[in-house]
């Protein structure tokens, strides 16, 4: 005697194909997330490199200026408040 309801035959090929597709889709998504993070890291590193190169150029320019007596005197007077013998120091008041 047959059962009242019709038996369902599972199409195992379709089930296996869906599982395989889901597996590869998850791999694809995880790889895309990784590549996105790597691109962000690359952009941040490139930005830090540009800032370091700019600072390096400024430091090289200052190093060149440190060889000039006029610049050394300017730094001594403005930054260190030094004066020549017989000069009176002048300090501009802040408003």
C-alpha positions as CSV (number, residue, x, y, z in Angstrom):
1,X,0.0,0.0,0.0
2,X,1.3,3.4,-0.9
3,X,1.4,6.2,1.6
4,X,-1.2,8.8,1.4
5,X,1.1,11.7,0.6
6,X,3.3,11.7,-2.4
7,X,6.9,11.1,-1.4
8,X,9.3,14.0,-2.2
9,X,12.4,13.0,-4.0
10,X,15.3,15.3,-3.1
11,X,17.3,16.4,-6.1
12,X,20.7,15.9,-4.5
13,X,22.6,17.4,-7.4
14,X,20.8,20.7,-7.0
15,X,21.4,20.7,-3.2
16,X,25.1,20.0,-3.7
17,X,25.3,22.7,-6.4
18,X,23.6,25.3,-4.1
19,X,26.0,24.4,-1.3
20,X,29.1,24.7,-3.6
21,X,27.8,28.0,-5.0
22,X,27.2,29.4,-1.4
23,X,30.7,28.2,-0.4
24,X,32.4,30.0,-3.3
25,X,30.2,33.1,-2.8
26,X,31.4,33.3,0.8
27,X,35.0,33.0,-0.3
28,X,34.5,35.7,-2.9
29,X,32.9,38.1,-0.3
30,X,35.7,37.5,2.2
31,X,38.3,38.1,-0.4
32,X,36.6,41.3,-1.5
33,X,36.6,42.5,2.1
34,X,40.3,41.7,2.5
35,X,41.1,43.5,-0.8
36,X,39.2,46.5,0.4
37,X,41.1,46.6,3.7
38,X,44.4,46.2,1.8
39,X,43.5,49.1,-0.5
40,X,42.7,51.3,2.6
41,X,46.0,50.3,4.2
42,X,47.8,51.2,1.0
43,X,46.2,54.6,0.8
44,X,47.0,55.4,4.4
45,X,50.6,54.3,3.9
46,X,50.9,56.4,0.8
47,X,49.6,59.4,2.7
48,X,52.1,58.8,5.5
49,X,54.9,58.5,3.0
50,X,53.9,61.8,1.3
51,X,53.9,63.6,4.7
52,X,57.2,62.1,5.6
53,X,58.7,63.1,2.3
54,X,57.4,66.7,2.8
55,X,58.9,66.8,6.3
56,X,62.2,65.4,5.0
57,X,62.4,68.2,2.4
58,X,61.6,70.9,5.0
59,X,64.3,69.4,7.3
60,X,66.8,69.4,4.4
61,X,66.0,73.0,3.6
62,X,66.5,73.9,7.3
63,X,69.8,72.0,7.3
64,X,71.0,74.1,4.4
65,X,70.0,77.3,6.1
66,X,71.9,76.2,9.3
67,X,75.1,76.6,7.3
68,X,74.3,80.4,6.7
69,X,75.4,82.8,9.3
70,X,72.4,85.1,8.7
71,X,70.0,82.4,9.5
72,X,71.9,81.3,12.6
73,X,71.8,84.9,13.8
74,X,68.1,85.2,13.1
75,X,67.3,82.0,15.0
76,X,69.5,83.2,17.9
77,X,67.8,86.5,18.1
78,X,64.2,85.5,17.5
79,X,63.9,82.1,19.0
80,X,66.6,82.3,21.8
81,X,66.3,86.0,22.6
82,X,70.1,86.5,22.3
83,X,71.6,89.9,21.6
84,X,75.0,91.2,20.5
85,X,77.3,92.8,23.1
86,X,76.0,96.3,23.9
87,X,72.5,95.7,22.4
88,X,69.3,95.9,24.5
89,X,66.8,93.1,24.0
90,X,63.5,94.1,22.5
91,X,60.4,92.1,23.1
92,X,57.2,92.9,21.2
93,X,54.3,92.6,23.6
94,X,51.4,90.3,22.7
95,X,48.0,91.9,22.4
